[in-house]
Each structure stands twice: as structure tokens, then as C-alpha cells.
Amino acid sequence: MRTLRNTSVRRVLRLPLVAIAVAGLAATAVTFAAPASADPSTTYVTVGSDTIQDVEDQFQSDEFPGLVGSWDAVNPVTAAAHEDITPKAGCSMTRPNGSGEGLAALRKSINPATTAAQLADAPEPGCVDFSRSSSGPGTNQANDGALQYVPFALDAVGTATGPATAVTGSDPAVATAITHADDFTLGTLTAPGNLITLYRDCHAVTVDGVTYDPNIPAAAGDQQIHLYVPQAGSGTRNFWATTLGFNNTTLPSCVHDTNVNNNAPVEEHDGTVYAQDADAFGPFSIAQFIAQTNGHHDRRHNVAVHNLNAIAPVVGGSLNEHYPITREVYDIVPRNKIVNGGAGTGFDPKLAALLAGSNSALCQDELTIISFGFATLDDAPLGHTCGATTNDLRAFGAGNPV
């Protein structure tokens, strides 16, 4: 496990950088409320991933009120999805819900002729400056890509169920029937363990003498297990599908993105489906679980996260970097805005100072990153350090334009 060193010193030392970053925009800055209580009024706009919205809400609220606004995946007060928002003067758009919709909105803001599928009210040019993503460039990767995925933290994605025993009171939850989830295995795509066999192949698995059947109805004598993924457009859904080897658009017959009992959509990192369905099983961001446990926008509803390959997802209240399923999380930014290519390229030094490079304001704010359950990228656990702008993290090149 990595420990945080000299964070308070680092935070003090970067204050002049912060002052530089906001200089020249102070006259137009408008302070906005704390995360999860209200949407911001702002200069730069970011939308997209639910996984990293809370940490970025906090970062931007603490450090740059009125400069950067992080618009949540759903309404932070009512939890309504896909309502119209006005993130900037002259901008009206449907609120993007998840990494995929956030990326599509960014692409439309950059290129009005983009082929990216849009929501009902697409953004006008310039309405979105960067987007949040919990998955990488994937098949859109291109060494000459116009968009840069900039990593800033490490997350793990664990398996989740309802609680071991039923909970009553103001936040009730049914007891899970998936009583051996701590003994599930991952395996590989060529030598699948329980998790891949369930999600990719829709085959029953036997764990500790209990056979879990993902097909509805389960075979006689088997325990029903309902396999869930978040809503379409979710970065976690895309990451989970890639990790387990199934198609995230055309889901296997045994995989569901709505509650099989009431047809309610499954929102990522929200424990509602697990509280309502005793047979529910699915992915949950460990960083989100830790942050919500610590009181940040808590929507766990008594969810439990589980060991995988006998490795715990949380150790000592912190994310276990040795958990079998980990990922980097990103901001997606037009590369020309944050990598200085010379005069006339559109380079934006304020945006670059916020996000790009290990000395960027976000990378230096390790206190916030860790307090929201993520681990830092100081030793590049998945190949990149915080703020990296390497070619392998670029997307949408000449043959696949933004």
C-alpha cells in the first residue's frame, strides 16, 4: 500500500500556481456550492463520469470556485437524469449521464459535425471544455489523436451485493442471497474464473457447494443470481465489459441494466438495486464506496463489497491497490489545449496548469484524491503517472475524427 508523504507541504507550495491559474478570470468568477448540493455556475465546464464526479466537484469547489464547474451525471438534488442544463451562457444541453455521454458531448462541442450519437438536446460549440471518464480510450486510441485522456488517480472495481442481514428503518435493505460472494474468482479470458463465466458465458458456477445460476429462472436446486451493470454510457459498464469479455452494447441475455423486479434503471455506484433485490450482484467503484462511507454523497443503501481471488478491496479504510480489478480514471481534454504546440495551436495555459503534468493543480491535490477513496499514481501502477499526456492515451486520429 502506498502512503501519502508531505501532502500538506505540497499543497502549500502549489498555491502560487493556483493564483496564476485563476488570474485574469477573477472578474467573472462565481462561487458555487459544495458538491452534491447544487450545480455550478462557471467558466470551464466538465461533464460525464459518475465515478469521479465527487472528487472533481470537491477539487474544483475548494480550489477554483467559479473557474471550473463539474456537472454531475444526474441532478445532485433530485437525482433526475437527462434533464436540460445551462452550463454556460448561451449553452443549453441534455445533462450527460456517464463517461460515454460526457465524451459524446465533448466531441459535439468541439466538432458540430461529429458522428458521436447525441442526447435530445445536443450542446452548442464550446459548451463543454473537458469530460470525466472512468475508462480509457479503448478502440478509439490513436497516436495522432486530437483528444488526450489525462489520468489522475487509481480506482478499483469490486463486486457488490446487498448486506449480509436485512436492514430496517429509514434506509431499508433486504439480506443478500449471494452468501459466498467473498469466494468468487476472476480468472482470465482464456481460463475464466467464476466472474467471467457468469457474465460472459451466462453459465452457472458452483462456489462453496452452492450453484449460482444467472439465467432466469434458475435451474431447480440452484441459487438465482441477477447480474447487473450500470446504465448505457457508463464508463464502469464499458470497463467491466472489457475486463470480463462481453459486449457492453448488446448485453448477454443474463446481464441486466435495469432491476429485473421493477425495471428501474441501474445507476452506477448507487446501492439501490442491491437494497431491493436479494439476488443482485454487480460492479461498484471501491473509491466511490470509500468516499460514500466517509460521508461524501452517500448513496450506498447498505451495499456490501466483496473479496475477489481472496483479496480484499479495502484495507485499513483505503483502496487496496492489489485488488484484481483496478483502473486509471481520466479527464478527456482536447490535446492542443494542454500540450503547447506553439503559437496559433489553441494552447490554454490555465487549463494545462489545472490538469496536465505531475505538477498540475489536480495532481498536487493528493489530499482530495485520497479522501475520496482513490489511490495516487505516484509509482505508475498501471503504466502512467498523474497528468501523463502520452500518445497511448490519445484518441480520435485522422482516420477516426472527433
N, C-alpha and C positions, 0 to 999 in steps of 0.2 A: 504493500500500500504506500502511496506517495503521501508525504506530509507537506503542509504549506510552510514555507520559510520566508521570513522577513516581509510578509504581506503588508503590514502596516507601513513599513518604510517605503515599499514600492509605491503604495498608494499616495503617500505624501509627495514623493519625488515626481509623480506624473502630473501634479496639479498645474504647473505651468503649461504643460501640453494641453490640458483641458481648457485653460484660459485662452490659449491660441486657437483651439478648435472652435470655440464659440464666439471669438472676437469677430466683429463685423455683422453678427446676426442678432446681437443683444436687443437691438431696437425692435425687432419683430418677434422676439421670443415670447411665448405664452406658457406659463406654468400649467401643468396638468396634474390630475390627481394620481394617487398611488395606484399600483397595479390592481386589476380585478375589481376596481370600484367605479371606473369611468373610462371612456375612450379619450384619447389625447387630441389636442389641437397643436399643430406642429409644422416644421419646415420640411424635414426629410420624413418619408413615410415608409414603413416596413409592414408587411402582412405575411400570413402563411401559417407555419407550423404551430400547432398547439403545444408540442413538446417543449419548445424553447421560448414560448411567448412570455412566461412569467419571469424568467431570468432577464430577458431583454427589456420587459416592462420596467423591472426594478433598476437595471443598469441605466436606462435612459431617463427614468424619473429622478434618480439620485444625482446623476452627473450632468445631464443635458436637458433640463426641462424646457420645452418649447422648441428645441432644436430637432430632436428625433422622436417620432411617435410610433410606438409599436401597437398596431391594431390587432386585438385578439381574434382568434379563429371564430368565436361566437360572441354574441353580446355579453360583456362581462357582468352585467347586472341581471338580465333576463334569460341568458343562455340561448336566445333566439339565433338561429343560423340563417345565413343568406339574406339578411336584411340589407337595405340600401344604406351606404355610409357616404360621408363627405369628408374625406381625409385632408383635403386642401381646398382652398378657394378655387372654384371653377371645376372641381372634380366631384363626380358622383359615380358610385360603382357598387356592385353587389359585394358584400363582405366575403373575401376568400376564406374557406374553411380547410386548412391543412396545407402541407408543403406543395402539393401538385397545383392546387388552385392559386396559391400565392405565386408560384413560378409563372403560371399562365398569365396572371395579372401583370407581373413584371414585364413579361415578353410583350404584352399588348401596349404597355406604357412606353416601351422602347420603340416598338415597330407596329404601327396601326394595322399593317397588312399581315401580321403574323398568322400562321396556321394553327396556333395553340387554341384549343377549344375554350370558349369563354362562358361565363355565367350570364344571367339575364341582362344585367347592366354592366357592360364592359368598361374598364377605366379609360379615360381620355389620355392623350400623350402626356407623359411626365407626372402622372398621378402617383406612381409607385417608384421609389428610388432603389430599394433592395428588398429581398424577400427572405423569410426564415425557412430553413429546411432541415429535417431530421434524416434525410437520406442524401446520398451523393449524386454525382452527375449520371451514373449508370450508362445506359446505351447512348446518351447524348454527349458523352465525353469526346472532346476533340482538342488536340494540342494547339489549334489555332482558334479556339472557341472565344466568342465575344463575351460570354458570361463566366465569372470566376466564382467558384464555391470556396468560401473562406472559412476554414474550421476554427472553432474557438473553445470546444470542450469535448469531453468524453462522456458518453451515456452508455448504459446497459439496458437491454430489453429483456425483462423477466416474464415468467408465466404467472398468471393470476387466476384466482378463484374467489368465491365468497369466503366468509370467515369459517373457522372450524366449528363454532357453535353459533346458533341463532342469536341475533341482537334485537332487542326491543327498544321502545322509546321513540324519540323524535327522529332517529335515523335508523330504521329497522333494516335488517338483512337476514335472509334465510341462511341456514347452515349448508355449506357445500357438501355435495355428494361425491366430489372428486377427492377422496380422502388420502390418496397416495401420490399427490402431485409432486411432493418433495423428492420422489424417487424416479421421476421421469428422466430420460436421457435424450440428448440431441442427435448424436451420430453425425454422419456426413451424407452428402447426396448420393454417394456410391455405396455407402454402408450405413443406411439410415437407422437411427435410434427411434425411440417412441414418438418424439415430436414430429419428425419428418414423415414417419409412417402414417401418423394420424392426419396431418394437414395436407401433405402432397398426395398420398395414396388413398386416403379415406378408408384405411384398413384398421381393424380393431387391434389393440395392443393389450398385453397382459402384464400388469405391474403388481408385484407383491401378492400374486394369486387372484387379483381382480382383473377381469377383462373389460376394458373401456371401448365402447363401440360408438364411433362418430356418426354413423348412419341412423336416420330416423325412419321407423322406430328401431331401437337397438334389438339385436338378436335375443331370443329368450335366454334368460340367465345372465346376460351381460349388463354392465352399468352404462347407461346413456351418458355421453359426453357431448356437449354442444360447443363446437369450435367457433370462436368469434375472431373477427378482425375489425378495425375501425372503418369509418366511412370512406367511400371512394375519394381519392385525392389526398389521403393521409400519407405522410412520409413514413410513418411507422408501419402502415399497411404495406407499402411498397418494400420497405426494408425487411419486414417479416416474410413476405412472399419470396423475395430474393434469397433470403437465408434458408428458407425451408423448401424452396424449389417448386413453388406453384405460381400460377398466373394471377397477378393481383387485379386484373381487369375482369377476366372471366373466371370467377372463383370456382374451385372444386365443389361438387354437389353437397359435401359435408361441411362446408365453411360458410359462415353467415356474417353479414354486416348489419343485420337487424335482429332484435330479440325474437327468437322463434316463438315465444309465447304471446307477445303483444305487438310485434312488428315495429317497435321503436328503434330508431337508428342507434348504432353503437358509436359513441363519441370516444376518441382516443383518450386514454389516461383518466377516464371517468368511470368510477366503480358501479354505476347504476345497474348495468346488466348483470353484474356478479351478485349484487344485493337482491335482485329479483328472481334470478334463475339458479336453482341449486345445482344444475348440471353445467353451468357456464365455465368456460376455460378460454384464456386468450392472452395476448401480449399486453404488457404495461411497462412504460418507461420507469426504470429504477430511480433516475434523477427526479422525475415527477413524483414518484412515491415518497422519496425522502423529503422533497420540498413541501409536499402537501402534509406530510406527517409533522413538519416543523411549522405548519400553520399558513403556508402560502397557497391561497386559493384552493382550499381543501375540498375535493370532490371525490374522495376515495370511497365513501359509503361502506366502510369496514372491509374493503378488499384485502386479501392476503396475497403476497408474492412469495414465490417458491424457489427452492434449490433446483439446480439443473446439473446433471452429472455429479451430484453430491456436492456442488459448490454453491455457497450462499450468495445471494445478490447484494446483501447489505452486511457489512462487518463494522461493529462499533459505531453504528449510525451513519457510516459513509459508504458510498458506492464501492463495491468490490471489483477492481479492475481485472481480476482473474475470472470473472464470470464468463461462461462460454459464449455469450452473445453480447458484443459491445459494438459501438459505432461512434463515429465523429458526428457532430452537429455543426451546421453551417449557416452563414449568411451568404446569399447569392447576390452578386453585385456586377454591374457592367465593368468589365476588366479595365477599360480605358479610364474609368473614373478613379480607380485606386492604384493603378500601376502607371507611373509617369512615363509617357512615351514622347514627351517633348511638346513644343508649342502647337496649339491647334488640335490636340488629341482629345480634349474634353476632360483632362485630369482635374479632379476635385480634391485639393489638399485637405480640406476639412473632413470629407468622407473617408479619405485614406487614413487620416490620423485617428479616426474612430475605430476602424476595422482591420486595416491591413498591416501585417508585420507583428513580430513579437512585442514590439514596444507600443503597439496601438492601445488606445484607452481601454477597449474591451479586454484585450489580453492581459493588461496590467491589473484589471479589477478582479483578481482571483478570489477575493473575499466574497464577492457577489456570486461568482461562478460556483464556488464550493458550498455556499449557504443555500443554494438552490439545488443541491444534490448531485451536481456534476463533478467529475474529476478534471484536473487540468491536463493539458497536452505537453507539459514541460519536457518529458522524455519521449515524445512521439510514439505512444503505444500502438497506434495503427498506421504509422508512417509519416505523420505530419505534426508539426508544432503549431501552436496557436498563431493565427494570422497568415498562414502559408498561402502563397499565390503561385503555386507550381502548375505546370502545364497539365499534369494528370488530373487536376481539379478544374479544368476549363471545360466548357460545354457550348454547343451550337457553333460549329465552324462553318467554313464556306459551303460545304455540301449539305448542311442542315441548318439553315439560318434561323436566327431568333424570330 
